[in-house]
Amino acid sequence: MLIMEFDGSCLKNPGGPGGYGVVIKKDGRTIDELTGKIRKMDGLTNNRAEYLALIIGLKYLKMHYPEESVICKGDSMLVIKQMEGSLSVNRDDLFDLWKKASKAVKGMNVSFEWIEREENGRADELSRRMVPVD
């Protein structure tokens, strides 16, 4: 069983630039970390950055750990509830990313869990590290 903690950040909400952070753990130990910039784009928001972090993490897991069960943990209640199916996606600006994330989980044994921001510290740190401060 793997744990994937993810976070996305957007310095100027909306409009970017942003960053993502993903922490992958097994047996309580960090085995991988992913971080990167999200280019400045019209319409980048914190919610979109969260989805992008999730998608990047899911694609990585599918490529490197295809047989593992995964619990995806994030501090965006919106993203977690939408991925669980307990909240509908009624915003056009998120629908495309929800679709990509839903496609990414196909064939995987994945569950989602909301965590408090304080519990998501490393992923948050990684996501903010990549955001340039003007």
C-alpha positions as CSV (number, residue, x, y, z in Angstrom):
1,M,0.0,0.0,0.0
2,L,1.3,3.4,-1.0
3,I,0.3,6.8,0.3
4,M,0.5,9.7,-2.1
5,E,0.3,13.2,-0.6
6,F,-0.2,16.0,-3.1
7,D,-0.5,19.7,-3.1
8,G,-0.7,22.5,-5.7
9,S,-0.2,26.2,-5.2
10,C,-0.9,29.3,-7.2
11,L,1.0,32.5,-6.3
12,K,-1.5,34.8,-7.9
13,N,-5.0,33.3,-7.7
14,P,-6.1,33.3,-10.5
15,G,-3.4,33.7,-13.1
16,G,-0.4,31.8,-11.8
17,P,2.4,31.0,-11.7
18,G,2.2,27.9,-9.6
19,G,3.9,24.8,-8.5
20,Y,3.1,21.2,-7.5
21,G,4.4,18.8,-4.8
22,V,3.9,15.1,-4.5
23,V,5.2,12.8,-1.8
24,I,5.0,9.0,-2.1
25,K,5.3,6.9,1.0
26,K,5.5,3.2,1.7
27,D,5.4,1.8,5.2
28,G,5.6,5.3,6.6
29,R,8.8,6.1,4.7
30,T,9.2,8.6,1.8
31,I,10.2,6.7,-1.3
32,D,9.7,9.4,-4.0
33,E,9.1,13.2,-4.2
34,L,8.0,15.1,-7.2
35,T,8.0,18.9,-7.6
36,G,7.8,21.3,-10.5
37,K,6.6,24.6,-11.8
38,I,3.2,25.2,-13.4
39,R,3.7,27.8,-16.0
40,K,1.8,31.1,-15.7
41,M,-1.4,30.8,-17.6
42,D,-4.8,32.4,-17.8
43,G,-7.2,30.7,-15.5
44,L,-4.6,29.0,-13.2
45,T,-6.1,28.8,-9.7
46,N,-5.3,27.0,-6.5
47,N,-7.9,24.4,-7.4
48,R,-6.5,23.8,-10.8
49,A,-3.0,23.5,-9.4
50,E,-4.3,20.9,-6.9
51,Y,-5.8,18.9,-9.7
52,L,-2.6,19.2,-11.8
53,A,-0.5,17.9,-8.8
54,L,-2.9,15.0,-8.4
55,I,-2.8,14.1,-12.1
56,I,1.1,14.3,-12.2
57,G,1.2,12.0,-9.1
58,L,-1.3,9.5,-10.5
59,K,0.5,9.2,-13.8
60,Y,3.8,8.7,-12.0
61,L,2.3,6.0,-9.8
62,K,0.8,4.2,-12.8
63,M,4.1,4.2,-14.6
64,H,6.4,3.2,-11.7
65,Y,4.1,1.3,-9.3
66,P,1.2,-0.1,-11.4
67,E,0.3,-3.0,-9.1
68,E,0.3,-1.0,-5.9
69,S,-2.9,0.1,-4.0
70,V,-2.8,3.8,-3.3
71,I,-4.4,6.2,-0.9
72,C,-4.2,9.7,-2.3
73,K,-4.2,12.3,0.4
74,G,-4.7,16.0,-0.2
75,D,-5.8,19.1,1.7
76,S,-8.2,20.3,-1.0
77,M,-11.6,19.1,0.2
78,L,-13.1,20.1,-3.2
79,V,-10.7,17.9,-5.2
80,I,-11.0,14.9,-2.8
81,K,-14.8,15.0,-2.7
82,Q,-15.0,15.4,-6.5
83,M,-12.7,12.4,-7.0
84,E,-14.7,10.4,-4.5
85,G,-17.8,11.2,-6.4
86,S,-19.5,12.8,-3.4
87,L,-19.4,16.3,-4.9
88,S,-20.3,17.0,-8.5
89,V,-18.0,19.0,-10.8
90,N,-20.1,21.9,-11.8
91,R,-17.4,24.4,-12.8
92,D,-16.2,24.3,-16.4
93,D,-12.7,25.4,-15.4
94,L,-12.3,22.2,-13.3
95,F,-14.2,19.7,-15.5
96,D,-11.3,19.1,-17.9
97,L,-8.9,18.3,-15.1
98,W,-11.4,16.1,-13.2
99,K,-11.8,14.1,-16.4
100,K,-8.0,13.7,-16.8
101,A,-7.7,12.7,-13.1
102,S,-10.6,10.2,-13.5
103,K,-8.9,8.7,-16.6
104,A,-5.6,8.4,-14.8
105,V,-7.2,6.3,-12.0
106,K,-8.7,3.8,-14.4
107,G,-7.2,0.4,-13.8
108,M,-5.7,1.5,-10.4
109,N,-6.8,0.6,-6.9
110,V,-7.1,4.1,-5.6
111,S,-8.9,5.7,-2.7
112,F,-9.0,9.4,-1.6
113,E,-8.7,10.9,1.8
114,W,-8.9,14.6,2.9
115,I,-6.2,15.7,5.3
116,E,-5.7,19.0,7.2
117,R,-3.2,21.4,5.7
118,E,-0.8,20.8,8.6
119,E,-0.7,17.1,7.8
120,N,0.3,17.9,4.2
121,G,3.3,19.9,5.1
122,R,6.0,18.3,2.9
123,A,3.8,18.4,-0.3
124,D,2.9,22.0,0.4
125,E,6.5,22.9,0.9
126,L,7.5,21.2,-2.4
127,S,4.7,23.0,-4.3
128,R,5.6,26.4,-2.9
129,R,9.3,25.9,-3.5
130,M,8.8,26.0,-7.2
131,V,6.7,29.2,-7.2
132,P,8.9,32.2,-7.9
133,V,8.2,35.2,-5.7
134,D,8.3,38.5,-7.6
